[in-house]
Amino acid sequence: MIGTRPPRSGEVHDSAVERLEVAQREQSRLRTAADHARGTVGEGVALARLGEAADRVAAREAWLVWVERGV
C-alpha cells in the first residue's frame, strides 16, 4: 500500500493548525493553574495535567509537521 500525505493547504492542514492552537491554549491555561497551585496539596495533580498538556502539544506539532512536510 502506498501512502500519500495530505496536501499542505486545505481541510487537513487547517484542522492540524486549529488543533495545535487549541492544545497550546489549554497548555497555557494549565500552566497558570499549576503556578497557582504551587505549594498546595493540588500541586502534584496540576503538574501532572500540565505534563499531559505538553504531550498533547508535542503530538499536535508532530502531526502538523507531517502534514506540511511529510516527515
ZITA-V931870 format. One record per residue. NEAR is the number of other ideal C-beta (glycine too) atoms within 10 Angstrom. D_CENTER is the distance of its C-alpha to the mean C-alpha in whole Angstrom. Layout:
<<NEAR;D_CENTER> <NEAR;D_CENTER>>
This chain:
<<2;30> <3;28> <5;25> <6;24> <12;21> <15;20> <10;21> <12;19> <10;20> <10;20> <9;18> <15;16> <15;15> <11;15> <14;13> <21;10> <14;10> <11;10> <15;7> <18;5> <11;7> <13;7> <19;4> <15;6> <12;9> <16;8> <21;8> <12;11> <13;12> <20;12> <15;13> <12;16> <16;17> <20;17> <11;19> <12;22> <18;22> <10;23> <7;26> <10;26> <7;26> <14;23> <14;21> <11;21> <13;19> <19;17> <15;16> <12;15> <19;13> <20;11> <13;11> <13;9> <21;6> <14;6> <12;7> <17;4> <18;2> <12;5> <13;6> <20;5> <14;7> <13;9> <15;10> <17;10> <12;13> <13;14> <21;15> <15;16> <9;18> <11;19> <8;18>>
